Amino acid sequence: MAASVRGRPIRSRNDSGEENVPLDLSREPSDNLHEILQNVAKPHGVSNMRKLGHLNNLIKLLCSIGHCEERFGFTYEEIIICLRLALLNEAKEVRAAGLRALRYLMKDSSILQLILRLQVDYLIARCIDIKQSNEVERTQALRLVRKMITVNALLFPSSVTNSLIAVGNDGLQERDPMVRACIAVICELALKNPAVVAQRGGLSTILKNVIDSQLSRINEALITTILHLLNHPHTRQYVRSDVELEQILAPYTDFHYRHNPETAEAQLKEDKQARFLASKMAIVAAFRSWSGECCFLSLLHIEVFFFFFI
């Protein structure tokens, strides 16, 4: 009699390594959600790739039944508490899936308030801060941050603002690929909640990156964000024109100007030319608006003004 050889069951996986966990949408949503959250919250006995599959199933379930808390069998608070554990997982793929699930779950200000009350914002900030070949996780974190701005920018937490500004300040020196994305989010937040950006020094970060950018579209977008705030009386108070805007003029007005003290002497001339170009583009963009023209003319000495434009 032929011997029967039975091997280990082969688990189906897709190209990303995620384990394909079946989801039966004909079952009660509460049963499906119970199974998903149970596997996500288990500290042992469930592989990370299986947790990844369950987190993706949660998104499919939300898209299928909508945001109907009565059909969940769980409160939003209980769901967020379970998803919070995914953001503490050692696998970046699971953390990214947890961030994505939170983005799909957050439909209005009440859920955003729950997320903040449960201090999930500190875990989101941690995901932005970590730089260990985890671009997928950081991308999902920034997408979640933009969703928070869209839902209610006035509730935006300072913890996440600090992380965005930290990347914006030091990202270029550290060759961080997410620096431009973080600056774009800071600009978006500055238009909708300038108070939190100004209090954390974000406007100075935007202006610093104006001098760092020699691409005309990026340069103009950054300086236009500041000019938009200057153009409205209720937001003008956040821009310290006598301090922050002088950064734009510094390459021309400061004889000993050096944008980065670590720049080597051999590269100093090339670096100065790049700063001159960025400063010129920003000044030209500013003079296309009344707010920029009035502000910069109040800063410029008459000799510098004639040097630039005559």
LOTIVEX-142854 format. One line per 10 residues: number of its first residue (from 1); for each residue x, y, z of C-alpha. Coordinates in steps of 0.05 Angstrom, whole numbers. Layout:
% residues N
NUM = X,Y,Z; ...
//
This chain:
% residues 310
1 = 0,0,0; 28,65,-21; 47,110,36; 8,175,40; 54,235,48; 19,296,76; 59,360,76; 45,426,111; -13,465,83; 8,516,31
11 = -16,586,48; -34,631,-9; 5,696,-12; 5,753,-61; 66,789,-89; 73,836,-29; 79,777,19; 10,788,48; -27,725,67; -93,719,29
21 = -144,715,85; -214,698,58; -270,747,73; -342,724,67; -384,786,57; -448,744,61; -435,734,136; -459,784,188; -412,845,189; -406,839,264
31 = -379,767,257; -329,788,204; -306,848,245; -299,805,308; -253,757,271; -212,814,241; -202,851,307; -188,788,345; -131,769,298; -103,840,295
41 = -102,847,371; -72,779,386; 0,788,412; 20,717,395; -2,661,349; -18,703,288; 36,719,236; 48,791,215; 29,775,143; -37,745,167
51 = -50,808,208; -36,847,144; -89,807,108; -140,819,163; -126,894,163; -138,896,88; -202,857,98; -225,910,147; -220,962,92; -259,917,44
61 = -312,908,98; -318,984,110; -324,996,35; -378,942,31; -424,961,89; -406,1034,99; -398,1069,166; -457,1038,202; -437,1030,274; -500,990,290
71 = -478,935,242; -407,932,269; -423,901,336; -366,945,363; -361,1019,379; -312,1063,340; -271,1070,404; -262,994,409; -242,989,336; -190,1045,343
81 = -161,1013,406; -149,949,366; -120,987,307; -74,1024,354; -39,958,368; -24,951,294; 16,1016,297; 60,985,351; 76,924,309; 149,910,292
91 = 132,899,218; 128,963,176; 77,930,130; 29,919,188; 39,990,212; 25,1017,142; -38,975,138; -61,1000,206; -52,1072,183; -90,1058,120
101 = -147,1026,159; -151,1087,205; -156,1132,143; -215,1093,116; -248,1092,185; -243,1167,198; -305,1196,165; -319,1257,209; -295,1300,267; -323,1254,320
111 = -278,1197,299; -218,1244,294; -232,1267,365; -233,1194,387; -166,1183,353; -136,1243,389; -167,1224,456; -136,1155,451; -69,1189,435; -61,1154,368
121 = -31,1218,341; 35,1203,377; 40,1137,341; 26,1172,275; 82,1221,290; 128,1162,306; 113,1131,238; 132,1196,204; 196,1202,245; 222,1132,232
131 = 268,1129,171; 288,1057,159; 270,1040,87; 197,1046,106; 172,1094,52; 106,1056,46; 91,1066,120; 109,1140,118; 68,1150,55; 7,1120,90
141 = 21,1164,150; 21,1227,107; -43,1205,72; -75,1197,140; -49,1265,161; -80,1297,99; -146,1263,115; -143,1293,185; -134,1362,154; -193,1350,107
151 = -238,1325,163; -223,1381,212; -159,1421,208; -175,1459,271; -167,1394,311; -99,1379,281; -51,1357,336; 15,1392,351; 50,1325,360; 43,1309,285
161 = 58,1382,267; 125,1376,304; 144,1314,265; 127,1345,198; 167,1407,214; 226,1366,239; 229,1329,172; 220,1395,135; 278,1427,172; 330,1372,169
171 = 305,1327,112; 350,1355,58; 413,1347,98; 394,1276,115; 372,1262,43; 302,1244,66; 258,1227,6; 196,1250,43; 219,1321,56; 180,1353,-2
181 = 117,1314,15; 122,1338,88; 132,1411,65; 71,1405,20; 29,1380,79; 55,1437,123; 34,1487,69; -35,1455,64; -42,1457,140; -18,1530,142
191 = -76,1551,97; -128,1516,140; -99,1522,210; -44,1575,210; -43,1580,286; -15,1510,299; 37,1518,243; 60,1586,267; 64,1565,340; 110,1507,322
201 = 155,1548,276; 127,1519,212; 125,1584,174; 200,1592,183; 208,1521,157; 169,1539,94; 212,1600,82; 276,1561,95; 255,1512,40; 242,1570,-7
211 = 316,1584,-7; 330,1510,-15; 287,1503,-78; 312,1524,-146; 250,1494,-181; 205,1553,-200; 138,1518,-187; 158,1493,-118; 190,1559,-100; 129,1599,-121
221 = 81,1551,-86; 119,1559,-20; 124,1635,-21; 51,1641,-44; 30,1604,19; 62,1658,61; 34,1713,17; -36,1684,25; -30,1690,100; -4,1762,94
231 = -63,1780,49; -116,1768,102; -121,1810,166; -140,1751,211; -79,1709,189; -28,1765,180; -12,1764,254; 21,1696,247; 76,1720,199; 133,1757,232
241 = 153,1795,170; 211,1832,203; 243,1765,223; 219,1708,180; 213,1742,113; 283,1769,118; 307,1698,103; 287,1709,31; 330,1772,25; 389,1744,64
251 = 429,1718,4; 431,1789,-24; 433,1832,39; 479,1791,84; 551,1795,59; 573,1735,101; 510,1694,86; 519,1619,88; 456,1577,83; 486,1516,114
261 = 547,1523,160; 570,1453,140; 579,1472,67; 651,1459,45; 693,1518,22; 702,1486,-46; 626,1484,-56; 612,1552,-25; 610,1591,-90; 564,1542,-124
271 = 519,1540,-63; 514,1617,-62; 494,1618,-135; 438,1568,-120; 413,1611,-62; 416,1674,-105; 372,1640,-157; 322,1615,-106; 319,1683,-71; 309,1718,-138
281 = 251,1673,-158; 217,1683,-90; 224,1759,-93; 197,1761,-164; 138,1718,-143; 125,1762,-82; 124,1825,-124; 67,1797,-165; 19,1808,-106; 1,1870,-67
291 = 14,1837,0; 84,1814,-22; 101,1881,-53; 81,1921,9; 116,1874,56; 182,1869,18; 186,1943,4; 180,1956,78; 239,1909,90; 285,1931,34
301 = 332,1989,43; 329,2039,-14; 400,2020,-37; 383,1947,-41; 319,1962,-78; 356,2001,-132; 409,1947,-136; 356,1895,-152; 310,1930,-199; 347,1987,-235
//
